[in-house]
Each structure stands twice: as structure tokens, then as C-alpha cells.
Amino acid sequence: MPDASRTTQYKACSVFKEDPPSLHFGAAREEELVLSPFTFPASIRYAWAVQFRKITIVGVGLLGGSIGLAAKKFKLAAEVAGFARREKTLADCEKFGATDYATTDLCAAISGADLVVLCTPLAQMRPLAEQFLPALKRGAIVTDVGSVKAGVVRELESLIAKAGAHFVGSHPMAGGERTGVAAARVDLFEDAICVMTPTKNSSAGAVRKLERFWKALGGRVVKLPPEQHDLFVSRTSHLPHIVAATLANLVLDPAQPRGQAQLCANGFRDTTRIASGSPEMWRDIALANRKHIAASLNAYISELQKFQKILKSSNPKAVEKFFETAKNRRDHWTAAK
């Protein structure tokens, strides 16, 4: 935790456009791990010492806390700061070691940061960025972990550029139904796909440095245009969550016969696990990606209707073919991972 004098210096967020004097750590440097030709790079953590002087995590929950834990473990920054709205979260950051220090003062957290990672619900990102813009260091990189990219990139890229900084969208596809710093894991991003969504306006240097950062956390980086990302995840991530939530709402409805929930075993538990995710986060995701989600729902409903017709026909071969096709496709997918 910074000393009292440093905290006092940070209060006026318009003061420091560069690093505060007390946060100069010397020149940043990068060191790459040299791999033997006899090793398998995909199975080895990328160990670049990115050496950001300061990383700030805005919203220290499951994802933000996991970024902090990994950044500290692999020494990717001299200082990892966190911003949170609640005092309890500050205490949890200290308890679980997710940051070097955390504060409810947004501008204090942002001042002097070379990398800012937005880990809040989507609807909060622009308002927070507008608040911290005066404190943002020129040349800093700002990214996010949001599950929808087109709107975020459209809103934040030009806004962050006004401060002479760089915004590049990110979506590490890792997480779980548990929320909060207590659920954070240092290995959360190990071998996880991390989508980056640079545009024609993106700084090539910022993109390269951010890519090295995600790889240093253990991620496998994929680059996609924002709109294409949103189309793909509407099917692979957002639709499954809606299906899980619908099953939970239907089967566990109190209006259903008593005792029905007792017959919900492992299959139901596994299928609906993600329905326990943050309602606030998923509200924002559904609204932000509603165009693609609506199309994905239509396609899903169409497939259900096809199976409904097969059932009505009482055709055993067609029913078996439905399940056989699904099994083969999933088995092929898991074998290829």
C-alpha cells in the first residue's frame, strides 16, 4: 500500500499526465524466454518479463483479481494497483494478494499506469473511462476483458486517443460462475484463448506489447475484427448461457411440481452451471450483443423445431442420427483442442 504522502499526491487526478515522481522505476525492459528446439512452446508458459512500471486493474473481481495474481507472480510490473467501488473489495485485494494496493479513488489508481485493464461490466466502461481520462498517462495502453467488442471498441478507441493513449480491445475467454476476488486464480488464463480486436487505428507497438502481456499470463492469442468476434461468441458463449439460464428458470420454477428439483442430478448441474454467473454482467452482455444473440437464438430454435418434428414422426433412426451427429461433432472438437 502506498504511503500517506503518495496517496495525497494522487488525489488531484489532473495533476499527473506522466508518472508521479515517486513511481519512477527506471527504464522498462523486455526479456524473452529462449526455448530449446526440443521443447513444446504451447505447453510452456511464455515468460516475457514485460516490466510495465505500473498496471492498474479497474474492477478487481474474478478476472481482474486473476490478472493481478498472475502479473505479480510472473513479475510483469513493478507495481499492480486496483480500483474498486467497495471497501470490502479493497480488504479482499489485500487478503488474497490480488494487487499491491487498491483504492476507491479512481484517479489515484490510474495515475502513472502504463497498462490499464478494464474488468467491469460493459455498461460501466465508458463512464469510468471518461472519469479517469484526465489522469491517464500519455502513451499508456488501455484494454478490457469484455465479452462484447464492437461497441466497446467504437466508444473507447477515440475517447482514449484524446489523452494520447492507446485502446486495444481484449477478451480472455476464461472465467467461471463464481465471482469476486476470492474466486481469482493465478492460473485462470493458462492455455485459454484470448481474443484481441485491434483496428486500423490501433498502434502496432501497443498491439505487440499487449499480445506479449496476454501470452505471459498463459493465454493463446487470436486476433479478430470486433464485429466478427461478437458474431462468434454470440453462438459459442452467449447462447449457451441463455440456454442454461432458461433451463434453470424452467425446471427450478417454484410453480413446478414439488420434488422435481430432487431429480436434478449431475447432468442438470453441469448443463446449468454457468447460469450462476453475475446477472449484472450478463445483462450488459445480452443488451450489447443483442443483434447477434437474436440471430443465434433464431438458429437454435430452428434446430429445436427440427428435432421436435423428428420426435413427432417417431422415426428411431432419425432420432439416433440427431444424437450421433452431436456426439461425433463434440468428440471431434474435444480431440482437436
N, C-alpha and C positions, 0 to 999 in steps of 0.2 A: 504494500500500500504506500502511495507517495506520502512524503512528509507534509506537514501543515502548510509550509511556505509554498510548496509546489501546488497544492490544491488551491491556495489563494490566488496564485498567478493564473490559474486556468479559468477562473470564474468569468472573465470577460472574453466571450468566445470570438470576438472580432479582433482581439489583440494579436494572436499568433497566426500568421499565414505560413510561417516556416516553423521548424522545431523550436519549442521553448529552449532557452539556453541550458537548462538543467537536463535536457533529454538528448544531448548530442552524444552519440556513442562511437563516433569515428566513421570512417568510410564504410559503406556497405560493400560486401563482397559475396561472391558466389563460388562454391566449390562443388564439383561434380564427383560422384562416386564412379570410379573406374571399375567396370565389370570384367571379369575374366570371360574369354570366349567360351569357356566350358560351363558357364552358369546360365540359368534361365532368367532373363531380366523380368519376365512377367511375375515370377514368384518371389522377387526380391524387392524390398521397399526402396523406392527412389530416395536417395539420401542427399539431395542437394541441400546445402546449408544456405537457404535463401537469404537469411540475415536482414530481414526488414528491421529497421530501427524500432518501429512500433506497429503492432497490429491491433486494431480496435474491432471488437465484436459488438454489434448493435443488436441486442436481443440475445441474452445468454440462456438458451434452453437446451433441448436435446442436441440440435445441430450446432448451435453456437458454442455450447459447452464442449462438445466433442472436438470442434475445430481448435478451441483453446487448449484442451488437454494434449492434442497431437502436436500443435505448434510449439508448446512448451517442451514436450518430451523430445522432439527432434530438433529443438533449438533453432526454430525458423525465424525467431525475432528476439531482439534484446528485451522487449517488453510487450506483454499481451494485456491490453486493457479491455474492460467490458462496460457496456451501458445496459442498465435495467431500470424498469419503472418502479419496482417494488423493493422495499428494504429486505424482505425475506430472500429475494433472489441474490442480493448482494452478499448476504450471510452464506447462502449456499455456494456462491462462487468461491468464497474463501474456504468453506468447509471441504469442498470437493476439489479445490485446486484448479478450477477451470480457467482462471485468469490470474495475473499477478496482482491486479486490483480491479475493482469495479465501482461504479458510481452512478447516481441518478442524475448527474449533471452531464447532459449530452455533449455540450461543447468541450467540457473538460476531457471527456473520453476521446473525442475526435482530434483535439489539438495535437499536432505533431505526428499524426499517424501516416505511415507510408501506404498501409493497406487497411481499408475499411470493409468489413463483411456485414451486410445487412441480413439478419436472421430473424426478422419479424414477420408477422402475417403480411400478405401482399398489400393490403389497403393502407398499412401504416408506413410503407417505404417512402413514398413521395413526401408526405408531411414531415417525416423525420429528416429527410434529405434537405428540405427547404429550411429546417431549423438549424442544421449543423453546417450549412454551406459557408457561412462567414468564418467558421473555424477550420475549414478543410484546407490542408496543406497543398500548395501548388505542386503539380506533378504526382500527387497521390493516386493510387488505384482504388476504385470503389467497385465492389461486386456484391452479389446477393446469392441466396440459396433457394429462391422462389421456384415453385413448381410450374409457373406460367411465365413466359418470357417476353412475348411480343409487346404487351402493354407496359411492362416494367422497363424494357429497353427504350421504347418510344418516349416514355416520360422522363427517365433518369439520364439518358445519354447526353442530351442537350443541357439539362439542368446542371449536371456535374461539370460539364465543359465550361460553364460560366465561371467556375472557380479555378480554371486552369488545370483541372484534374481529369482523370480518365475513368469512364464507366464501361465495364465489360460484364455482361450477364453470365451467371453460372447456375447450374442445377445439379448438385451432387445427389445422385439417386440412392440415398441411404436414409435410414431413419427407423421408425417403429411406432407402435401405438402409444408407448409411454412418452410423457412429456416432462420438461423441466431439467434443470442442471443435474439432478440426482440420477437421471437416466442416461447422462452423457457417457460415452465410451471412447477411449483413446484410439481404438481400432475400428471405429464406426465406418471409416471411409476405405478401409483395406479392401482392395480389389473391386471397389464399387465404381460403376460408371459415373463420370462427372461430365455433364454436357456444358460446353461453353458456347455462347452465342454472339461472337464478335460480328460487327457490321463493317461496311465500307468506311465508316468514320472512325473505327477503333484504332488506337495506337498500336502498331506492331510490337513495340517494345513492351507495352503493358500486357498485351495478349501473351507474349512469350513468358514474361515473369509470372503471370497468373497461372499459366499452364504448368510451369515448374512447381508452383506452390501446391496445386492440387495433386500433382504426382508425388510430391514429397509427403503428402498426407496418406498416400497409398492408392489414390484414385487412378482410374483409367479414363483418360480424357477423350471425348468425342466432340467435334465441332459441328454445329448445325445452325442454319438460319433460324431466327426466333420463331417465325410462323410455322416452320416445319417441325421444330421441337414441340410446339403446342399441339399440333395435329397428332404426332406420335404418342405423346403422353396422355392425350385425351382417351386413347384406346388402352394403353399399357398400364396406366397408373390411375387416372381419374375414374374411368368406367369401372374397374374392379372395386374401387372404394364405394362408389354409388351402389353397386350390386350388393356388397357386404352390408352396407347401411340399410338397404331395402329389406334384405333377409332378416336382419336384426329387428327392424321395425315391424315386419310382418309376423314372424314366428314368436317373438317375445312380447307382442302386444298383450296387455292385461285383459283385453276382451277375448282372447283365445281361451279355449278350454283349460281348466286347471289341470296341472300335471304335464302339459305339453312340453314345458321348458325342461322337465326332468329327463326327457328323452333326447335332449340336445347333447350329443356326445362329441367325440374328437373331431369328426368331420365338420360339424356345425361350428365348433370352436375355432378350428383352423380357417374355415372359409370366412368367418366374420371377424377375425382378429383385428383387422385394420379399421373396423367400424369404431373402435375405441380411440381413434385419433382425435386431435383437437378440433372441436366443432367450429371454432373461430377461424382456424387455418383453412379448413375445408370449405367453409362458407366463401371465403375470399377466392379460393381456387376455382370453385364451381362458377362463380359470377365472372371472374376474369377470363375464363376459358369457355364460356357458355356456348359460343358458336360451334366449336369443335366437339364439345361434350354432347350437344344436342344431336349432331350428326352421328356420333358414335352410339348414342342411345338408340337412335333410329335403326342403325345396322344391327345392334344387339337384339332389339325387339323383333326385327325381321327374322333373325336366326331362331329365336324362341318360337315364333309363329310357324316356322318350317318344321320344327320338332313337334309342335302341337298337332300339325296335320299328319305327321308320321304316326303319332300315337293313335289318332282317330282312325287311321287306316288299319291298325292292328297288324302291321307288317313287321314280323320279328327280324327279318334280315335288314330292313331299313333302320330299325331301332338299334340293332347291334352295330351297323355301319356308322351311325352317328357317334357312338361311344368309341368305336375302334379308331375312327379318324382323329377324334380329340386325343386319345391316348398316344397314337403314333406321333402326332404333331408335338405334343408336350414332351414325350420321351426324346424326340429328336432335338428339341430346343435345349433340354437339360443336358443332353450328352455333348452338345456343342459349346456349352458355357465353360 
